Amino acid sequence: MTTPARTEATQKPGKAQYAYEWIKVQILEQAFTPGYRLVLANIAQTLGMSVVPVREAIRRLEAEGLVTFERNVGARVAMVDGEQYRYSMEALGILEGAATAQSAAHLTAKELAEARELNAKLEESLENFDPETFTAVNHQFHQILACRCPNQRLNDMIAVEWERLNHLRTSTFSFVPNRARASVNEHYQILHLIETHAPADAVEKAVREHRTATLRSYLNSRGTN
């Protein structure tokens, strides 16, 4: 469990913001695992503040789906929810498809080369497959392709869904490692579309279908559809 130094800079946004960011880091880094009971007094003592800003932070995290609150039990880190995972993947397919389509025409040759290098790294990693590392590099790949999207609201929504996914599972590829090779091949197809200046709707469709294929593979592995 990491407690960041409470410098003047970190305190500027206010205690509730500081508590929110700190608790969120613990959840996303899995120091606070699903089902972990969030005792407000203990957190407040750790952060050197009253329970009031901690309670406000917990409410924000509850609104984001990272925390649940039960009467007579209190606040807990939200449990892994397969249905919520499905919703996030469906949303990410739509959002990331749109962002990549808007970004495509503005990507530089350097950025495309970086994306291609990351995908080559993913391909090489298939020999000694580590799902968590694969997921992290995969995230970087998609971030680069969407980095020139001019719609900041769209970018913010994508970031929220990635955070939710980071909480909902360590890595989809832990459940469907055989999906990794197909994912790499689809990345090359998406890159080809962007590099050959394919219409934006073709790029959007390819990215969306790429996400849908991963979701479908996961659901099949869990015996759902």
Secondary structure, DSSP 4 states (H G I P E B T S, - for coil): -------HHHHTT-HHHHHHHHHHHHHHTTSS-TT-EE-HHHHHHHHTS-HHHHHHHHHHHHHTTSEEEETTTEEEEPPP-HHHHHHHHHHHHHHHHHHHHHHHTT--HHHHHHHHHHHHHHHHHTTT--HHHHHHHHHHHHHHHHTT-S-HHHHHHHHHHHHHHHHH-S-GGGT-TTHHHHHHHHHHHHHHHHHTT--HHHHHHHHHHHHHHHHHHHHHHTT--
